[in-house]
Amino acid sequence: MTPTKAGCKLPKMAKQIYLDYAAATPLDPKVLLAMQPYFSNQFYNPSATYEPAREVQKALLNARKTVAHWLGARSSEIIFTAGGTEANNLAIHGILRQYPAANIVVSGIEHESVLKPAENYNYRVVKLKPDGRIDLDDLHKQLTEQTVLVSVMQANNEIGTIQPLREIASLINKQRQKRRAKPQALPLYFHTDAAQAANYLDLHVARLGVDMMTINGGKIYGPKQSGALYVKAGIKLRPLVQGGGQERGQRSGTENVAAIIGLAVALNQTQTIRHQEAARLSQLQQACWTRIAADLPTAAVNGSIKYRLPNNIHLTLAGQDNERLLIELDERGILAAAGSACSASEQIPSHVLRAIGLSDSAARASLRLSMGRGTTKSMIDQCLNVLKQLA
Ligand SMILES: Cc1ncc(COP(=O)(O)O)c(C=O)c1O
């Protein structure tokens, strides 16, 4: 195990330099320890009535409280899901299926798990500025009386850009006020996908002004296929999964107790150390910008420098082929990505890079290095040394 400054032991990765934390994070050992009993002697169905099952039910309640705490929410406002994709699907289908004639407004750089569900309905896409931040004037234009849901991610998975959620919320509030005088007016909700944000940003839903929020365990050193959707009290969703009525009827199926416990411990740990980790990674990021300017003069950084997750480095290396670069890096034990895991497997230029105005050839020359708890300055230096040789 390798101790890091964040005080957390991570599994040793045999001489590899892992720079793909935006795709997957290793399980925090504290999370693994907390989950283990629920695979063995604490296996009971939490809905059963006998004493040991009631203990499991209590553990679930505590997990729900923990997640609610970090979001500034009530326990009853948390729905556990199997990951971020399901939480995003539940938010979108859960609202739009009730208002099939209405529309949903999304930003052009949302994750596919927001874009694909939105495509089932009347959907409107808000433009981005070249730095990856949402164009608020365009958002204003896209909001119509028929809009029931706006979904804008808190931070982007490819370029790390942080969106101005409070400003978006205030535009949405103005639209709500206009509707107040009209008796037949539709409701208007604001959802954010915080899958990539939860390691570094404040998730307090009231401060951010959101009505729904997606949390993803697999990105916060918790188990994959664990997640949650915060849904503000009073908002009704049409469930995607019906059955035994678990999760207040909004997501049936016997609870994945170990995953839920793991998600709560992971969120608690990552939010507890977030200021410290953000400061540490920001320093690495700064050092990286300085070295790139000196050693890779043809490289361009994509996305806002100011409004950016501290773990994200996204570059276009003009004239390069990112597939070749990734193979060369891989051969030297450096694991990075060209974009999101999904667009990588489809081998099509990323919709995110297109949405911020990059040409297909620039998108094909782009790389994402995403840092995390195990990343050190020497790892970043080694990666940049290799890129300098290759580019
Ligand atoms: C911003 C964002 N939202 C949602 C997801 C979907 O998460 P999962 O595939 O774990 O369900 C991801 C995964 O990369 C993501 O980065």
The ligand as an SDF file (V2000), in Angstrom:
LIG
                    3D

 16 16  0  0  0  0  0  0  0  0999 V2000
  -20.1910   13.0900  -15.5720 C   0  0  0  0  0  0  0  0  0  0  0  0
  -20.5690   11.6520  -15.5900 C   0  0  0  0  0  0  0  0  0  0  0  0
  -21.8570   11.3150  -15.4300 N   0  0  0  0  0  0  0  0  0  0  0  0
  -22.2510   10.0330  -15.4320 C   0  0  0  0  0  0  0  0  0  0  0  0
  -21.3580    9.0180  -15.6260 C   0  0  0  0  0  0  0  0  0  0  0  0
  -21.8690    7.6120  -15.6790 C   0  0  0  0  0  0  0  0  0  0  0  0
  -21.3490    6.8540  -14.6630 O   0  0  0  0  0  0  0  0  0  0  0  0
  -21.4690    5.2460  -14.6260 P   0  0  0  0  0  0  0  0  0  0  0  0
  -20.9460    4.7660  -15.9490 O   0  0  0  0  0  0  0  0  0  0  0  0
  -20.5940    4.8860  -13.4870 O   0  0  0  0  0  0  0  0  0  0  0  0
  -22.8860    4.9330  -14.4060 O   0  0  0  0  0  0  0  0  0  0  0  0
  -20.0140    9.3090  -15.7950 C   0  0  0  0  0  0  0  0  0  0  0  0
  -19.0080    8.2610  -16.0390 C   0  0  0  0  0  0  0  0  0  0  0  0
  -17.9710    8.4780  -16.6160 O   0  0  0  0  0  0  0  0  0  0  0  0
  -19.5950   10.6620  -15.7610 C   0  0  0  0  0  0  0  0  0  0  0  0
  -18.3240   11.0120  -15.9070 O   0  0  0  0  0  0  0  0  0  0  0  0
  1  2  1  0
  2  3  1  0
  2 15  2  0
  3  4  2  0
  4  5  1  0
  5  6  1  0
  5 12  2  0
  6  7  1  0
  7  8  1  0
  8  9  2  0
  8 10  1  0
  8 11  1  0
 12 13  1  0
 12 15  1  0
 13 14  2  0
 15 16  1  0
M  END
$$$$
